[in-house]
Amino acid sequence: MAKITSDPILIDGKSFVTKTDGNTATVVRTSVGKDLTQTEKEIAGDFYNSTLNEINYAEIYNLDFGANYLNKLGASDEWMSTALTSKQYKDAFKKATGKNSPNITFASIKDAKLNWEPTSYNKDANGKSTLGGSGKFIGRYPLNKDRKQFDYLQVTAKKYVPSGPSSTGQSKFDDADEGAREMIRLGSVFLPMQPGLSEQSSVNWGGETVNAFQAAAFRVAQGAIAGPGDKGSTMADRFKGIMSSAIGEAETILNDVNRNDIAAYFAGQAVGNGSLFTRGSGKVLNPNLELLFGGPQLRQFNYNFRFTPREEREAREVKNIIKFFKKNMAPVRSKGRLFLETPNVFKLKYFFKNGQAHPFLNKIKVCALQNMSVDYTPDGSYMTYDDGSMTSYNLTMTFGELNPIYAEDYDNDTNDMGF
């Protein structure tokens, strides 16, 4: 088979061509567009062809472009280090050799992953598979990783149960994590730990104001609502008491401030332009601004997982894991399709390699999967194995807790990080 020479490509200011022969190719430094330097020639030694004025820089020993896909020829050590770690270099060589979107085989990546052994089906003494025996989906990635030796994230899907009134009969609602809202487990996925694990807790605090007139009105209204009145008192008596309180508050205000200022303030309110009071007096009512607590906020957790299947069974497992999340986050139509039922929810838990809850990572309450995106070509080019499965996937998910965190949630967390 004759060698196929590519069109010249320019990488970091140097011109190259690839000469492909079967499933290997040579990366050749040419003088087209950018002359060879004397330093390059000296480093190349016998790999420099003075007749053609070119250097055989490196050999692509396998066009499947696995890890360490280049063998050094006349290139410098610095160039080799860059070429083996740069996506720009690899993509350029893929395009030059016509391998930027091939269908490759699972067997072709075994040599590049020498520390990986394909998994085999686990069978018991009767020869029956022990996979999926519970009837619930159990997904694992990667397949050959022993969960007893590595930390991992367990994500369990659960059938959503609405809160409803509390079973205690009090005027409250049960949290999703409490025993009163037992949710049926639908399946679990075990995923490797990822960089960027974090949490952010926050509560609502906002600036609130109240002026003297509003405070006075509040005190009058509070007394009217809370005051039971004397036994046997009539409605007229209670009304007189309210009016007396209002007059007393008004007299207090009149004694503390200039009556003309009060008149100007209410005149501005009457014509619908409160700024007239400030324009005429150069004053504003003291707003008594204070930062006040407004309630809790719900936390969100973001995850980004890269899946790179290395065998057919692992490719199917990745597909099923992605479908697991897609299905359980989708709303369910009622039988008559008149209503939409709440999607399933998820319980996320970090595990230490001994199979116990991780003592130095936060706990997470029951969550909803709010956003999910799948990138089928995260490496920048379309590439599949010979069975059609993608060579890599990138899964991004955002989970949101159903209930906020309260101080009492930490009461029993003496041996771990808590929420």
C-alpha positions in Angstrom: 0.0 0.0 0.0 1.4 3.4 -1.0 2.0 6.0 1.6 -0.6 8.8 1.7 0.9 12.2 2.3 -1.4 14.8 3.9 -1.7 18.5 3.1 0.7 20.7 5.1 -0.5 21.7 8.6 0.8 24.4 10.8 1.1 23.8 14.5 2.7 26.4 16.9 4.5 28.1 14.0 5.9 24.8 12.5 4.8 23.1 9.3 4.2 19.4 9.2 2.7 16.7 7.0 1.7 13.1 7.9 2.6 10.1 5.8 0.2 7.4 6.5 0.9 3.7 5.8 -1.8 1.4 6.8 -2.6 1.9 10.5 0.6 3.9 11.2 1.8 7.3 10.2 4.9 9.4 10.3 4.8 13.0 11.5 7.2 14.9 9.2 8.5 18.4 9.8 8.8 20.1 6.4 10.2 23.5 5.3 6.9 24.5 3.5 5.8 27.7 5.0 8.3 27.6 7.8 12.0 26.8 7.4 13.8 24.2 9.5 16.2 25.7 12.0 19.7 24.5 12.5 18.9 23.5 16.0 16.1 21.2 14.8 18.5 19.6 12.3 21.1 18.9 15.0 18.6 17.4 17.4 17.1 15.2 14.6 20.5 13.7 13.6 19.9 10.8 11.2 16.2 11.5 11.0 17.0 14.7 9.0 16.7 14.1 5.2 18.9 16.7 3.6 17.7 15.8 0.1 14.1 16.5 0.9 14.9 19.0 3.6 12.6 17.4 6.1 12.7 15.7 9.5 10.8 12.6 10.6 9.7 14.0 13.9 7.6 11.1 15.3 5.7 8.0 14.5 2.0 7.6 15.2 2.2 3.9 15.9 -1.6 3.4 16.1 -4.2 5.6 14.3 -6.7 4.8 17.1 -4.9 7.6 18.9 -4.9 6.1 22.4 -2.7 7.3 25.2 1.0 7.7 24.3 0.1 7.3 20.6 3.5 8.8 19.5 6.9 7.3 19.3 9.8 9.7 19.3 12.0 9.9 16.2 13.8 13.2 15.4 11.8 15.5 17.6 13.0 17.2 20.8 11.9 15.9 24.2 10.1 19.2 24.7 8.1 18.8 21.5 7.2 15.2 22.4 6.0 16.3 25.8 3.7 18.9 24.3 2.4 16.7 21.5 1.4 13.9 23.9 -0.5 16.2 26.2 -2.0 18.7 23.8 -5.5 18.2 22.4 -4.6 20.6 19.6 -1.8 18.4 18.4 -3.8 15.2 18.5 -6.8 16.8 16.7 -4.5 18.1 14.0 -2.9 14.7 13.4 -6.4 13.0 13.4 -7.6 15.4 10.8 -4.4 15.0 8.7 -4.6 11.2 8.7 -8.4 11.2 8.1 -9.1 9.7 11.5 -11.0 12.6 13.1 -14.3 10.6 13.1 -13.7 6.9 12.6 -15.5 3.8 14.0 -12.8 2.1 16.1 -12.8 -1.2 18.0 -12.8 -1.7 21.7 -9.8 -4.0 21.3 -7.7 -1.2 19.8 -7.6 0.7 23.1 -6.4 -2.2 25.3 -2.7 -1.5 24.7 -3.2 2.1 25.7 -4.7 1.1 29.0 -2.3 -1.5 30.3 -3.5 -1.2 33.9 -7.1 -2.0 32.9 -8.6 -5.5 32.7 -11.9 -6.1 31.1 -14.7 -7.1 33.5 -16.4 -10.5 33.4 -19.9 -11.4 34.4 -20.0 -12.6 38.0 -21.8 -15.9 38.4 -22.7 -17.9 41.4 -22.2 -21.6 41.9 -25.3 -22.5 39.9 -24.0 -20.6 36.9 -26.6 -17.8 37.2 -25.7 -14.2 36.8 -25.7 -12.2 40.1 -26.3 -8.9 38.2 -29.5 -7.0 38.7 -31.1 -9.7 40.8 -33.2 -7.2 42.9 -35.2 -6.0 39.9 -34.0 -2.5 40.5 -31.4 -0.8 38.2 -27.9 -0.8 39.6 -25.4 1.1 37.5 -21.6 1.4 38.1 -18.9 3.3 36.3 -16.2 2.2 35.8 -17.1 -1.4 35.9 -13.7 -2.8 37.1 -13.4 -0.5 40.0 -13.8 -2.2 43.4 -16.0 0.1 45.6 -14.3 -1.2 48.7 -11.0 0.3 47.6 -12.2 3.7 46.3 -14.4 6.6 47.4 -17.6 7.0 45.4 -20.8 8.9 45.0 -24.1 6.9 45.3 -27.1 8.4 43.6 -30.4 6.6 44.4 -33.7 7.4 42.6 -36.8 7.4 44.8 -40.5 7.6 44.1 -41.7 11.1 45.1 -44.2 11.3 48.0 -45.9 14.6 48.6 -45.7 16.1 52.1 -49.3 16.7 52.9 -50.3 17.6 56.5 -48.1 16.1 59.2 -49.1 12.7 60.6 -48.8 14.2 64.1 -51.9 16.3 63.5 -50.0 19.6 64.0 -50.0 22.5 61.6 -46.8 21.5 59.8 -45.4 19.5 56.9 -43.0 16.6 57.0 -39.5 17.0 55.4 -38.7 14.7 52.6 -35.9 13.0 54.6 -38.2 12.2 57.6 -39.6 8.8 58.2 -43.2 10.0 57.7 -42.4 10.4 54.0 -40.9 7.0 53.2 -40.1 6.9 49.5 -39.7 3.7 47.5 -36.2 3.1 46.2 -36.1 2.6 42.4 -32.4 2.0 41.7 -29.0 3.4 42.3 -25.9 4.5 40.4 -22.3 4.4 41.7 -20.1 7.0 40.2 -16.4 8.0 40.8 -15.5 11.1 42.8 -15.0 14.2 40.7 -13.0 17.4 41.2 -14.9 20.5 42.2 -17.0 18.9 45.0 -18.4 21.9 46.9 -21.4 23.2 48.7 -22.8 26.6 49.3 -25.2 27.4 52.2 -27.1 30.7 52.3 -30.1 32.4 54.0 -32.2 35.4 53.1 -31.4 38.6 54.9 -32.8 41.9 53.6 -33.0 45.5 54.5 -36.4 46.5 55.9 -37.7 50.0 57.0 -40.4 51.4 59.3 -41.1 55.1 60.0 -42.7 56.6 63.0 -46.2 56.7 61.5 -46.1 53.1 60.5 -44.8 52.1 64.0 -47.6 54.0 65.7 -50.2 52.4 63.4 -48.8 49.0 64.2 -49.0 49.6 67.9 -52.6 50.7 67.7 -53.6 47.7 65.5 -51.7 45.3 67.7 -53.5 46.5 70.8 -56.9 46.3 69.0 -56.2 42.6 68.0 -54.6 41.4 71.2 -56.6 43.3 73.7 -59.5 41.1 75.0 -61.3 44.1 76.6 -63.0 44.0 80.0 -65.5 41.4 80.8 -69.0 42.6 79.8 -67.6 45.5 77.7 -69.6 46.4 74.6 -68.3 46.9 71.1 -68.6 50.6 71.6 -66.4 50.4 74.6 -63.7 48.6 72.7 -64.0 51.1 69.8 -63.5 53.9 72.3 -60.4 52.2 73.6 -58.9 51.8 70.2 -59.6 55.5 69.4 -58.0 56.5 72.7 -54.9 54.6 71.8 -54.7 56.2 68.4 -55.1 59.6 69.9 -52.4 58.9 72.4 -49.9 57.7 69.7 -50.7 60.8 67.6 -50.1 63.1 70.6 -46.7 61.4 71.2 -45.7 62.1 67.6 -46.9 65.7 67.7 -44.9 66.3 70.8 -41.7 64.9 69.2 -41.7 66.6 65.8 -42.7 69.9 64.2 -46.4 70.1 63.3 -45.6 71.9 60.0 -43.4 69.0 59.0 -46.1 66.5 59.7 -48.6 68.6 57.7 -46.1 68.8 54.8 -45.5 65.1 54.9 -49.2 64.2 54.7 -49.9 66.8 52.1 -47.3 65.2 49.9 -48.9 61.8 50.4 -52.3 63.3 49.6 -51.2 64.5 46.2 -49.3 61.3 45.5 -45.8 62.8 45.5 -43.9 62.0 48.7 -40.8 63.8 47.5 -42.6 67.2 47.9 -42.0 66.9 51.7 -38.2 66.4 51.1 -38.2 69.2 48.5 -39.9 71.6 50.8 -38.2 70.7 54.1 -34.9 69.1 53.2 -35.8 66.2 55.4 -36.9 62.6 55.1 -38.6 60.4 57.7 -36.1 58.2 59.5 -36.6 54.8 57.8 -35.1 52.9 60.8 -33.4 50.6 58.3 -32.4 47.2 59.7 -31.1 43.9 58.1 -33.8 41.3 58.9 -33.9 37.6 58.4 -36.2 36.6 55.6 -36.0 32.8 55.5 -33.8 30.0 54.4 -32.6 29.2 50.8 -32.4 25.9 49.1 -28.9 24.5 48.1 -27.9 23.3 44.7 -25.2 20.8 43.7 -23.5 20.7 40.3 -21.7 17.6 38.9 -19.7 17.0 35.7 -18.9 13.4 34.8 -16.8 12.2 31.9 -17.5 8.6 30.7 -15.0 6.8 28.5 -16.2 3.3 27.8 -13.4 0.7 27.4 -15.4 -2.4 26.4 -18.8 -3.2 25.0 -20.4 -4.0 28.4 -19.1 -0.7 29.9 -20.5 1.2 26.9 -23.9 -0.3 27.5 -23.6 0.5 31.2 -22.9 4.2 30.4 -25.9 4.3 28.1 -28.1 2.8 30.8 -26.8 5.2 33.5 -27.6 8.2 31.3 -31.1 6.9 30.6 -31.5 6.2 34.3 -31.1 10.0 35.0 -33.2 11.0 32.0 -36.1 8.8 32.9 -36.3 9.6 36.6 -36.1 13.4 36.1 -39.0 13.4 33.6 -42.6 14.1 34.7 -45.1 11.2 34.6 -48.5 11.6 33.0 -51.5 10.2 34.8 -53.5 7.5 33.2 -56.1 9.9 31.8 -53.3 12.3 30.9 -55.2 15.0 32.8 -52.5 15.6 35.3 -48.7 15.5 35.4 -47.2 13.7 38.4 -44.0 14.9 40.1 -40.8 13.3 38.7 -38.9 10.9 40.9 -36.3 12.4 43.3 -32.7 11.5 44.2 -30.7 10.8 47.3 -27.0 11.6 47.0 -24.5 10.2 49.4 -20.7 10.3 49.5 -19.0 7.0 50.6 -15.6 6.4 51.9 -13.6 3.4 50.6 -14.7 1.3 53.6 -18.3 1.6 52.5 -19.3 4.0 55.3 -20.6 7.6 54.8 -17.7 9.9 54.1 -16.7 11.6 57.4 -15.2 14.6 55.8 -17.7 15.5 53.1 -21.1 17.1 53.5 -24.4 15.2 53.6 -27.2 16.1 51.2 -30.9 15.9 51.7 -33.3 14.5 49.1 -32.9 16.3 45.8 -34.7 17.0 42.5 -32.7 16.7 39.3 -33.3 20.2 37.9 -31.0 20.3 34.9 -29.1 17.7 32.9 -27.1 17.9 29.7 -25.2 15.3 27.7 -22.3 16.1 25.4 -21.9 13.1 23.0 -18.7 14.6 21.4 -16.8 16.1 24.3 -13.4 15.6 22.6 -14.3 18.0 19.8 -14.9 15.3 17.0 -17.4 12.6 16.2 -15.9 9.2 17.0 -17.6 5.9 17.7 -16.7 2.3 18.4 -17.5 -0.4 15.9 -20.9 -1.1 17.6 -21.9 2.6 17.3 -21.3 3.6 20.9 -19.5 6.9 21.5 -15.9 6.9 22.6 -16.7 9.4 25.4 -19.6 11.2 27.0 -19.8 14.3 29.2 -22.7 14.4 31.7 -23.6 17.6 33.5 -26.3 17.6 36.2 -27.7 20.1 38.7 -29.5 18.8 41.8 -31.6 21.0 44.1 -32.5 20.0 47.7 -36.2 19.7 48.4 -35.9 21.1 52.0 -33.6 23.7 53.5 -31.0 23.1 56.2 -31.9 23.9 59.8 -29.8 24.2 62.9 -31.2 21.1 64.4 -30.0 19.1 61.4 -26.5 19.3 62.9 -27.5 18.2 66.4 -26.5 14.5 65.9 -23.6 15.1 63.5 -20.8 14.7 66.0 -18.7 12.3 63.9 -19.0 13.7 60.4 -19.2 17.0 58.5 -22.9 17.3 58.7 -24.9 19.0 56.0 
